[in-house]
Amino acid sequence: MIRLGTRGSALALAQARWVAERLPGEVELVPIRTSGDESPRLKGSDPLSARDSRGLTPPGDKARFVKEIEEALLAGEIDVAVHSAKDVPAHFPDGLLLSSVGERADARDTVCGARKLDDLPEGSVVGTSSLRRRALLLSLRPDLDVRDLRGNVDTRLSRLAEGDFDAIVLAQAGLDRLGRGDEGSPLDPDEFVPAAGQGCLAAQTRDGEELAPQAVFGLRELETDICLVEERNVVRLLGATCNTPIGVHAKGHEEGSLRLTAFVGLPDGSRWIRDELEMPFLDAAGLIGYHVAERLRGAGADELLEEAERLVAAG
């Protein structure tokens, strides 16, 4: 019996069931309530977050959505932890291994309430809890009124239906996993750059064990693994936090290349940097994320991220 730990939200359970159906033998789902489920989300929601000196998540950090699950894994209460990969920090506690699980779902963001962003009238109210999405929206449409929107997917869609917003932006993968994919209109990921790891499921297991890691690693898909690692490398190398709007998206192409696109900006969309690099697929692993991070730095990403931190801290 493999005990699979997950958050208890409808989306988290749908993701965990997807993994459970593909694991050999019997699997028990173990819902775990996290501190993130008990308090409002932070202003940022996409970047990988820092840890404290023990490798655990500081109070108030975005990664509080995984902290209690990791603790249960380290304590031997579960055998595998399943997360949305975009919620897993760049560094996690010693003794845990990370693997992406299966082929990536749709990595794109999606707009609900409009066929595309250009269809929204000037001054339209758009909801999101993500600094990255806010920065991207305002970089493309500075006339929009972007307002904070929190809660699970059903709650957000209900508020849209009730008329609180003219449109909202969500992850297409989340809608698809809940059977509501036709309610969104996906956005071009080269223009509206997704969060690092968006659309990927990540599994954590304890280091030094055999059964659970072998079962999970058997689900791994090479392109997904490489893309996830390179996206996370960009965020890690730039030192981004939950208070810095950053998007990173890697995708393989039929001609045997890997393309990585990255976006760094201010929350109000007034300044931003975008970069794109394509390399032969086999050469890209371990290199393309480093090159893009260095190119962004050369274009002023460090200063932009520092300014974004100050603006968010100032409220």
N, C-alpha and C positions, 0 to 999 in steps of 0.2 A: 504494500500500500504506500503510495506517494502522497504526502500531505502538501497541498498546494496553497500557499498563503496569498491573499489578495485583499484589496479594499472591498467594502461591501456595496459600493454604488452599482447601479444597473450596468454601466459601461464596464467597470472593472470586472464584474462577474461574467459579463459576456466575453471579455478578453480571456479570463481564466478558463472558462469552459472551452474556448477554442483550443487552448493549449492542452487541457485535460483530455480532449477527444483524440489528441494525436500522440499521447504518451502511452507506452506499453503498460499493461496491467491495470490494477485498480487505482483510482485517484480520488482523494477526498479534498473537496474545496473547504478551506478554512478562512472565512471572512474575518478581517482584523480591522478594528476601528482605529484610525490614525488621528493624531492631533490636528492634522489638516482638515479632517471631517468635522471637528468640533469647534472650529473658529473660522472667521472669514479669511479668504485668500489674501495673499499679499498683492501689492500693485503689479508685480511682475509675475509671469506664469510660464515662461518658456525656457529661459537659459538654465544651464546646469549650475548648481549652487555649491557654495563652500561648505566645509565641515568644521567641527570644533577639533580640539587637540586630540580627542579620542578617535576621530574619524566619524563621529556621529553628527547629526544635524543640529545646528544651533537653534534655540527657540525662535520662532517667527520666520525661519527660513522656509522657502518654497518646498524644499525636500522633506518637510514634515509629513508629506503625503506618503513617504516610504519608510520613515524612521522606525515606527513601531513594528512594521513587517520585517525589517532587517534585524531588529532586536529579537523577534520571535525565531528567526532563522538561526541566529547565533546561539540562542538558548536551546536549540534542538526541538522547538515546539512545532516547527514545520520543516519540510525537506526542500521545498522550492518556493521562491517568491517570484510573483509575476507582476511587472509594472509596465506602464507606458514608458517607453525608453526616454522620452523627453523629460520625464520626472526624475530620472536617476542622475544624481550629481556626478561630476567628473571624477571625484575621488569618493570611495566608499570604504567602510571598515575593513581592516585586515581580517583575513580568514574567509572572505567571500569572493566568489568568482562571478563574472558577468558574461552572459551570452545572449545575443539576439535570437529570436525564435521565429523561424519560418520566413517565408517571403514577405516583403514589406507590403502593407496595405497602402491605400492612397495617401500620399504624404501631403497633399495639398490642403490649404485653407479653403473654406467655402463660404459664400455669402448666402444667407437665408433672408428672404423678403424682397429680393431683386434678382433679375437674370444676370446682371453684372454691375460692377460699381459705377460704370458710366451712366447707367440708367437712373441712378438716384438723383433726385432734384437737389439743387443747391440748398444747403442748410439741413439736410436730412440727418436724423438722429440715428447713430449706429452704435450698437452695444458690443463691448468686449472687455474682458478682464486682463488682457495681455498687453504689456508695454510694447512688445514687438509688433503686434497687430495694430495698435494705436499709431505707432510711428510710421508703419507702412501705409495705413489708411490716409494719414495726414500728409505724407510725402507725395501721394498720388492725387488726393482730393483735399486740399487744405480748407475747402469750404464746408466740409462735413462737421457735424457736431458729434464728436465721439465721446460716449459716456460709459461709465463703469457698469459692467453687467457680470454678476457672479451667480453661482449655483450650478447644479448639474445640467446636463443637456436638456432634459425635459423641462426643467424650470426656465431655462433661457428661451426655449422655443415657446413656452406658454406666455412669457412676457412679451414676446414678439407678436403672438396671436392676439394678445389683449390690447395691443396698440401702444405699449410703452416705448417701442422703438420702431423705426422705419425699416431697419435691417439689423442683422447681427452677423458676426463672423465666428465660425466654429471650425473644428477639424473635420474634414470630410470622412476620415477613417472612423471617427467616433459615431457619426451619423450612420455610416454603413454597418457598423457592428451592432447598432441598435435597430437595424431594419428601417431606417428613416433617411436613407441616402438620397432619395429623390427630392428631399426638401431643401437641398443645397445646390448652389451653382459654383463649381470649383473655380478657383482663381489660378492664373498662370504662375507656376512656382518660380519661373525665371524673373518675374516682376514682383510678385507677392511671395517673398522667400519664406518657406516654412521654418519651424523650429527644428533645431538639431534633434534627430531621433523621431520626429513626428511620423506616425504611421507604423512604427516598429514596436514590437513587444520585446521586453527584456526579461530574462530570467536570472535570478541570483541563486547560487547554491553554495554550500560550504566547501571550502578548499580541503583537500585531503580525503574526501569521500569519493565513492565510485558509482554507486547505483543511480542516484538522482542526477548527478552531472552527466553521466553517460546517456541517460534517457533524454535529457533536455538537449544536449549537444547534437543528438541525432536529428533534431529538427532544424538545425542551422542551415542557412542558405548563403552561399559565398558572397554574392553581390550585396545582399542586405548587410552582412557583417562588415564588409569593407566600407560601405557607405556610412554606416553608423559610426564606426571608429573614426573615420576622417572628419565627419561632422563634429563629433565630440572633441576631436583634437583642436579644431579651430576655436571652439569656445574655451577650452582649457588653456590654450596658448595665449589667448587674448585676456585671460583672467576675468571673463565676463561673470556677472552675478545676476540675481533676480531683479536688480534695479537697472539693468542695461539692456536696451532693445537690440537684439541680435537674432538673425536668422541664418541658417546654414543648410543647404540642401545638396546632396550628391546623388547622381543618377548615372547608371551605365547606359551606353548607346550601342546600337547594333553593330557599328563599325569597330567595336572592340575598345572603346575609350570610356573614360569616366569623367564626367563634368561636375564641377563643384561650384556652386553659386553662394555668395555670402552677402549679407546686408548688416550694416551697423548704423544706427541713427539716434537722433534725439527724440524724446517722447512726443514732442509737438510737431515732428516731421520737418522742421525748418532746415536741418542739416543732416546729411546722410552720406554714406559711402557704400558702393556696391562693387563687387568684384566677381569675376568668373574665370575659371581656369579649366582646361581640358587636357588630359594626359592619357597615353595608352593605359588600358585597364591594369595590366600586370605591373606597370611602373608606378601607378598612382598610390598603391597601398603603402602606407607609412610615410608618404611624401607630399601628396597633394594638399592635405590639410595644413601642413607646415608652411608650404609655399604661399597658400592663400592668406594665412595669418600674417606672414611677414609682409606680403604685399599690402594688406590692409593697414598694418602698422606704418609702412612707408607713406601711406596716403593720409595718415593722421588719426587712425582708429583709437589709439591709446588716449589721446586728448579728448576725442568725442565721447568715449566711454566714461572717462572721468567727469566730464561735464554732465552727462546723463545721470551719473550717480549723485552729483550735487543737486541737480534739479529735482530728482525724486526725493532725496533726503529733505529738501526744503519744502516739500509738499506741493 
